[in-house]
Each structure stands twice: as C-alpha cells, then as structure tokens.
Amino acid sequence: MTSSSGIGLCTPSAGAVLFVGRAAGQTTATRTIRTTWPFHPASVGTLLLVTFVPALSLWLPSIMR
C-alpha cells in the first residue's frame, strides 16, 4: 500500500510530490517528468513483484520470529 501511494504521489495529473519538487527545483513540470520517467517502470515492477509474489513480502517477517 505504501509503494502504490508513493507511485501515485509522483506520477502526473495528481502527483503532489511531483509539483512540490518542481517548485523547489524551480523547473517546469515537463522537465521534471522527463527526468524521473526512467524510475517509474522500476517502481511499478517492484510493486507488481511484491503484490503477486507473496514470498517476497513475507520473507523478512518470517526470519524475525
């Protein structure tokens, strides 16, 4: 849930973090999106792996018993 929220906050149309970062960096939204675009597929891929392969997300809690 945290990963999906993070992706939603950084992608255009409703990306609050995207627009705050754009304002702090004093740049345009287009330039910011173009710069961060290569990281979005990696984030979505990680989210899909953790969602659909439960062993990945349950591994750490199982070793902490």
C-alpha positions in Angstrom: 0.0 0.0 0.0 2.9 2.4 0.7 4.5 1.6 -2.6 1.3 2.3 -4.6 0.8 5.5 -2.7 4.3 6.6 -3.4 3.9 5.9 -7.1 0.6 7.8 -7.2 2.2 10.8 -5.5 5.0 11.0 -8.1 3.0 10.5 -11.3 1.4 13.3 -13.3 -2.2 14.5 -13.0 -2.5 14.2 -9.2 1.2 14.0 -8.3 1.5 16.3 -5.3 5.2 15.4 -4.7 5.9 16.0 -8.4 4.6 19.5 -8.2 6.3 20.3 -4.9 9.6 19.0 -6.3 9.1 21.1 -9.4 8.5 24.2 -7.4 11.5 23.6 -5.1 13.8 22.9 -8.1 12.4 25.9 -10.0 11.9 24.0 -13.2 9.0 23.0 -15.5 6.7 20.0 -14.9 7.7 18.6 -18.3 11.4 18.7 -17.5 10.8 17.1 -14.1 8.6 14.3 -15.6 11.1 13.6 -18.3 13.9 13.4 -15.7 12.1 11.0 -13.4 10.4 8.8 -16.0 13.1 6.0 -16.1 12.4 5.3 -12.4 8.6 4.7 -12.8 8.8 1.3 -14.6 11.2 0.1 -11.8 8.8 1.3 -9.1 5.8 -0.3 -10.8 7.8 -3.6 -11.4 8.7 -3.7 -7.8 5.1 -3.1 -6.7 3.9 -5.9 -9.0 6.5 -8.3 -7.7 5.7 -7.6 -4.0 2.0 -7.8 -4.8 1.9 -11.0 -6.8 4.7 -13.0 -5.3 3.8 -13.1 -1.6 7.1 -14.9 -0.6 9.0 -11.7 -1.3 6.9 -9.6 1.1 6.6 -12.3 3.8 10.3 -13.3 3.8 11.6 -10.6 6.3 8.8 -11.0 8.9 9.3 -14.8 8.8 13.0 -14.5 9.7 12.3 -12.1 12.6 10.4 -14.7 14.7 
